[in-house]
Amino acid sequence: AGIPAGEAGARAAAYFRRIVRHMPRMQVYLPERLYRAVKERALPASELLQEAVQRELRRQQLMEATDQYLADLVGEVGEPTAEEIAWAEAVVCGIQDRADAQPGI
């Protein structure tokens, strides 16, 4: 009628060790404050690091794509004039002003 709880836990731990063994290991240093917070909250440090690295890689990929898009655009239509830059900055300021005027945004 099922696997005893202790045996199930041992099987799960063995399975986890097999999975982890196939991943390269990396030593990471944290400031004392972060280390204590991770330990006190029993956070999964490895999973958090994996997610943070994936997000950073994605951010860098998007920045590279943006740089390439802008380079292509400048190649197609040329550098913006001083007047065009001033117009764009005014548009951005207007958007920021409206956002600042709306609570919760």
Steps between C-alpha positions, in 0.01 A plus 500: 500500500765749404857589579582588862564874544867457595567279198322744266713784634817298450399418142427865427837606646682237292315614187590864570868410550502324162356807328740741670799279423447562127533878539833676533558652843589861572603666823323828567584762760226702667518794739431386856157667503383311190650173622313527832172588325529199266572267793234648731231470234626161375502637145614276213822691423591295195157548339506872578842538341395303192193721456702819553762392246230409247334841547833680460587304187159585355546867590838506327356329191225762481752782541714352221194470275407861580852618415486310171156642417619853567815449293288366213258791534779759496644324195163521329388854588814665639581659834221707656534878480520721808139605440382138482684416822344803675154395377550142626622623839194724530273204423673290768470782754129533423448128553694510827303801623168327430620181671619698804161669523319166518525328839594134494697506176 
